[in-house]
Amino acid sequence: MQPDIPHRQTHEQAPDEWKLEQGLEPARLGIRNQSSIQINTEPHRLNPSDNEELKGSDIPEDPDLDVQDERPGWKGYVEWEDYPEKKAKAHQRFSRFTFPPPPEFQLEPLPATNPVLEGKRWKLWHKAIGGVLDQVPQISWETVLKEKHPEMLHLLEFPYNGEAPKSLLTNDYIMPNELHFVRNHGGIPDIEPSAYDIRLDGLINDPKTLTLADLQNESLFPRVSKVVTIQCSGTRRFEQIVEYPGEGDEMINAPWAEGAIGTAKWTGVSLKKVIKYCGGLKDGAKHLELYGADTYFKGGQCMNYVVSVPWSKVKANEVMLAWEMNDKPLPKIHGFPLRAVVFGYIGARSCKWLYRIKAIDKPSLAPVQSREYLYFQQQTGKHNQLPTMGIQIQEMPASPPLRVPEKLLTLQGWAYSGGGRWPERVEISSDGGYVWYAVPIENLSPKHKFAWRTFTGKVPCDHEGWTELVVRCWDNSLNTQPMEVRHSWNWSLHVTSSCHRVKIYSVNAKREATRKRLKEFDEHGQGFTPITRPTEFVPMSLEEYEKEVANVEPRDVED
């Protein structure tokens, strides 16, 4: 029998930092029935027989499905795309079990743990298939603990999704490897460089298999380095969730804050040069399909992670096969020994643990390309959604989130515009977006075609009480952002491109009345925060009240 999945590890660091800093709370959703059709609005309830979690001991061994490492030196890699019969057996095995539903994290508060979400179903799916996939969740988590910064916000334990906390996000223009965000779709393979090779086939004139040494041979391929920002299309998703909940499942829609973005110096070779070395493409080839060695699950099916990029993108030298990240070998968690880096596109297209590139005549039909990362019109949802209704997300629009260091109206953040455009101007407002102040050019990091610009700006805030700090950017094509998250909300909860807003309670000690009140708090030994706590001392005596009333208009109108 297979052992049970080890219980997840937790960390001391606050898991809901983004909620605490931004004053965000989970949304509540009411359903409006505009027809006579009966709609079941009851939350999902587990059947009594489902209350026991599926454990490894509950899963019998299956001699017809023997899932082993595909090749020597490639731990955790299982080939699915070349073996449809293996896929069919895995699907049949899945059908024997009932797995728990995804956790509710949009209509209910996020768990007070770090990792925030566990990914229990994904662990159990690996457990159900068994073989070498059995221990992949635990091995992957050990890699996270070894390679990532101890302050990372772990949104999803498995498959791992994590981002840097705001306090560390923009400290460096080039983000350290250990702080770069991670959005994995499966486990983390462990591939020995000496055993590695990549297959190039499909509509290619001279199909080849190249080793890592071949790609690193500068007599064959000129080595290139490029500073590139990679951003997940789910960046800032939590703002959409708070506005209106959308499509569920912790794997598809992890509750990202602003940290699902990272800028690094990538080193490798241009995919265009590699295709040329293989004799170029045959007539009709218009897209390059990229295969990753991680196992992905969708609709009860096992598969490898597969996406595609158009040949026009490759032809423009905007797709790199990279083996270094910030002058160091790729970390395992970021795709060692080789990954794709697609300049200006969402991170989902930059396939990690790359083992095959196939030239095809149309965009990939693999689920990640055809059924996920889609942008829907706002009246699309659970009641009518079809994948053909969505726009395929490739580039991210202009988007600058900010962070506000405590007690200061000095704002720090990043601005990014995908597709090879760059931020030209960043503007900040302290009154909800009525009056804007431009961040001085000297406070913006240098321009790069495929990278973000970090910024620091100061904004006056003389007014008191609740207000909103807002930031927006303009790129070199004069694109800017929707003012409200409602304007960019969509069922798939991707592309949160609206102006970033942070609510603050402003207290201006330069004003006499405010200065006096703060002094009273000190004299009574009481803290001013939280602001919702009642004031325990009486701020005005009866004598002071009567004196003040005598100096102003009477409370009532005299006949």
Sequence and secondary structure as in RCSB ss.txt:
>XXXX:A:sequence
MQPDIPHRQTHEQAPDEWKLEQGLEPARLGIRNQSSIQINTEPHRLNPSDNEELKGSDIPEDPDLDVQDERPGWK
GYVEWEDYPEKKAKAHQRFSRFTFPPPPEFQLEPLPATNPVLEGKRWKLWHKAIGGVLDQVPQISWETVLKEKHP
EMLHLLEFPYNGEAPKSLLTNDYIMPNELHFVRNHGGIPDIEPSAYDIRLDGLINDPKTLTLADLQNESLFPRVS
KVVTIQCSGTRRFEQIVEYPGEGDEMINAPWAEGAIGTAKWTGVSLKKVIKYCGGLKDGAKHLELYGADTYFKGG
QCMNYVVSVPWSKVKANEVMLAWEMNDKPLPKIHGFPLRAVVFGYIGARSCKWLYRIKAIDKPSLAPVQSREYLY
FQQQTGKHNQLPTMGIQIQEMPASPPLRVPEKLLTLQGWAYSGGGRWPERVEISSDGGYVWYAVPIENLSPKHKF
AWRTFTGKVPCDHEGWTELVVRCWDNSLNTQPMEVRHSWNWSLHVTSSCHRVKIYSVNAKREATRKRLKEFDEHG
QGFTPITRPTEFVPMSLEEYEKEVANVEPRDVED
>XXXX:A:secstr
           SS TTHHHHHHT           SSS    S     GGGSS   GGGS   TT     SSTTEE
T    TT HHHHHHHHHHHTT         SSS   SSSSSB  HHHHHHHHHH GGGTTHHHHHHHHHHHHS T
T EEEETTTTEEE  HHHHTSSSS  GGGS EE SS   EE GGG EEEEEESBSS EEEEHHHHT TTTS  EE
EEEEEE TTTTHHHHHHHS  S  TTTS    S SEEEEEEEEEEHHHHHHHTT B TT  EEEEEEEEEEEETT
EEEEEEEEEEHHHHHTT EEEEEEETTEE  GGGTTT EEEETTSBGGGS SSEEEEEEESSS  SHHHHTSSEE
  TT STTT  GGGSEE  S   B  EE  TT  EEEEEEB STT  EEEEEEESSSSSS EE  GGGB    TT
S EEEEEE      EEEEEEEEEEETT     SSGGGT  TT     S EEEEEEE  TTSHHHHHHHHHHHHTT
    STTS   S SS HHHHHHHHHTS  SS   
